[in-house]
Amino acid sequence: MDDLTYYTLRQLCLRNRDGSHATQADRQRSLTLAARQLREEGFRQMRASSLKGKHVEILLQRWQAEGLSAGTLKNRMAHLRWWAEKVGKAGILPADNTKRGIPERCYIANASKAKELGDRLDNITDPHVRMSLRLQATFSLRREESIKFRPRYADRGDHIAIKGSWAKGGRNRTVPITTSEQRTVLDEAHRLAGSGSLIPANKTYIQ
């Protein structure tokens, strides 16, 4: 495959581990997609340092034609901006997305992104994934927090302590234990994870 996707751009991501593991994974997926689409547009044998304003314009036009949401466009542009900064070409992208015709993200106050699992939890056979989802539902944990969750560290009796390295923005936080259901789920997490986390011993967080 082309150098851009499978070597130089991947190496750029590996050398610059900005943000959480989830952010890094999202960025690498987004940039790999951008590189593949540039190849489809006829730009072959590019390297990470080859990025130019015309590449950004072509990608943006394609994404806008696909009818992507403002939020998705902003995220992809942020990843392109990161790429440009890392190769010393920050000036090819304006800081203000509206100059590129990207509308402001639309927020709906008090709208929840939570999803009810219901009976679907019964279809999940992996015990670590099941427990991770139960922790999300019971303690309102974020995905990364629930996967990296270490019951032996987190359980403080009347609350759980979330490490900054698990949390969005790297900030420590606590969640009170106020119900018997929370205590039951936490006790089951102890039995499953032991002294470790909810990442199986044979896997990494990214996997």
C-alpha positions in Angstrom: 0.0 0.0 0.0 1.1 3.6 -0.2 3.8 5.1 2.0 1.5 7.8 3.4 -1.0 5.5 5.1 1.1 2.6 6.2 4.4 4.1 7.1 5.0 7.8 7.4 1.6 8.9 8.7 1.5 6.0 11.1 5.0 6.8 12.4 3.9 10.4 12.9 1.0 9.2 15.1 3.3 6.9 17.0 5.9 9.6 17.7 3.3 12.1 18.9 1.0 10.5 21.4 -1.1 13.5 22.2 -4.4 12.9 24.2 -5.9 9.8 25.6 -5.6 6.4 24.1 -9.2 6.8 22.7 -8.2 10.2 21.1 -5.1 8.7 19.6 -7.0 5.7 18.1 -9.7 8.1 16.7 -7.0 10.3 15.2 -5.2 7.4 13.6 -8.4 6.0 12.1 -9.4 9.5 10.7 -6.0 10.2 9.2 -5.8 6.7 7.7 -9.2 7.4 6.1 -8.0 10.8 4.8 -4.9 9.2 3.3 -6.9 6.5 1.6 -9.3 9.1 0.1 -6.4 11.2 -1.1 -5.1 8.1 -2.9 -8.5 7.6 -4.5 -8.4 11.2 -5.7 -5.1 10.5 -7.5 -2.5 11.6 -5.0 -0.1 8.6 -4.8 3.2 8.0 -3.1 2.6 10.9 -0.7 4.4 11.2 2.6 3.2 12.8 5.8 5.3 15.9 5.0 3.6 16.2 1.6 0.4 17.7 3.0 -0.7 20.9 1.2 -3.7 23.2 1.3 -5.1 21.6 -1.9 -5.2 18.2 -0.2 -7.2 19.7 2.7 -9.6 21.4 0.2 -10.2 18.2 -1.7 -10.9 16.3 1.4 -13.2 18.9 2.8 -15.2 19.2 -0.5 -15.6 15.4 -0.5 -16.8 15.2 3.1 -19.2 18.1 2.6 -20.6 16.4 -0.5 -21.1 13.3 1.7 -23.4 15.3 3.9 -21.4 14.7 7.1 -22.6 16.5 10.2 -20.9 19.7 11.5 -19.5 17.7 14.4 -17.9 15.1 12.2 -16.4 17.7 9.9 -15.0 19.6 12.9 -13.4 16.4 14.3 -11.9 15.5 10.9 -10.6 19.0 10.4 -9.0 18.9 13.9 -7.2 15.8 12.9 -5.9 17.4 9.7 -4.9 20.4 11.7 -2.9 18.2 14.1 -1.2 16.5 11.1 -0.3 19.9 9.6 1.1 21.2 12.9 3.3 18.1 13.3 4.9 18.5 9.9 5.4 22.2 10.3 2.6 23.4 8.1 0.0 24.7 10.6 -0.6 27.8 8.4 -2.4 25.8 5.6 -5.5 25.5 7.8 -7.2 28.5 9.4 -8.1 28.2 13.1 -11.7 29.2 12.4 -13.6 26.4 10.7 -16.4 28.8 9.5 -13.9 30.2 7.0 -14.1 26.8 5.3 -17.9 26.8 5.3 -18.3 24.5 8.2 -21.3 25.5 10.4 -21.2 25.8 14.1 -21.9 22.5 15.9 -25.5 22.3 17.1 -25.9 21.5 20.8 -29.2 20.4 22.4 -29.3 21.3 26.0 -29.8 18.4 28.4 -29.9 15.9 25.6 -28.4 12.6 26.8 -26.3 10.3 24.7 -26.9 7.4 27.0 -28.3 4.2 25.5 -30.4 1.6 27.4 -28.9 -1.9 27.0 -32.0 -3.8 28.1 -32.1 -7.4 27.0 -29.2 -6.8 24.6 -26.7 -7.3 27.4 -27.6 -11.0 27.4 -26.2 -11.2 23.8 -22.7 -10.2 24.9 -20.7 -13.2 25.7 -17.3 -11.7 26.7 -17.4 -11.2 30.5 -15.1 -8.2 30.5 -17.1 -6.4 27.9 -20.3 -7.2 29.8 -18.9 -5.9 33.1 -17.6 -2.8 31.4 -21.0 -2.0 30.0 -22.6 -2.7 33.4 -20.2 -0.3 35.1 -21.1 2.4 32.4 -24.8 1.9 33.1 -24.6 1.7 36.9 -22.0 4.4 37.6 -22.4 6.6 34.4 -18.8 5.9 33.5 -17.3 6.8 30.1 -16.2 4.0 27.9 -12.5 4.4 28.5 -13.0 4.7 32.3 -15.0 1.5 32.4 -12.5 -0.5 30.3 -9.5 0.6 32.3 -11.4 0.3 35.6 -9.4 -1.4 38.4 -11.9 -2.4 41.2 -9.2 -2.8 43.8 -7.9 0.7 43.3 -11.3 2.4 42.6 -13.4 0.9 45.5 -13.2 3.4 48.4 -16.2 2.1 50.3 -18.7 4.9 49.9 -17.4 6.0 46.5 -15.3 4.9 43.6 -12.2 6.9 42.6 -11.5 7.3 38.8 -7.8 7.8 38.0 -6.9 10.7 35.7 -5.2 8.2 33.3 -8.6 6.6 32.8 -10.6 9.8 32.5 -11.3 12.3 29.8 -9.0 15.3 30.1 -6.8 13.4 32.5 -8.6 14.6 35.6 -9.2 12.5 38.7 -12.9 12.3 39.8 -15.1 10.4 42.2 -18.5 8.8 41.9 -20.6 8.1 45.1 -21.9 4.6 45.8 -25.5 5.2 46.8 -27.4 2.1 45.8 -27.2 -1.6 46.5 -27.1 -2.3 42.8 -23.9 -0.3 42.5 -22.3 -2.3 45.3 -23.4 -5.6 43.7 -21.9 -4.7 40.4 -18.7 -3.5 42.0 -18.4 -6.7 44.0 -18.8 -8.7 40.8 -16.2 -6.5 39.1 -13.8 -7.4 42.0 -14.3 -11.1 41.4 -13.7 -10.8 37.6 -10.7 -8.4 37.6 -8.9 -9.4 40.8 -6.0 -7.1 41.1 -6.1 -6.1 37.5 -8.4 -4.0 35.2 -11.2 -5.0 33.0 -8.7 -5.3 30.1 -8.0 -9.1 29.8 -4.4 -10.0 30.5 -3.9 -11.0 26.9 -5.0 -7.7 25.4 -4.1 -4.1 25.4 -6.6 -1.2 25.8 -6.5 -0.4 22.0 -7.3 -4.0 21.2 
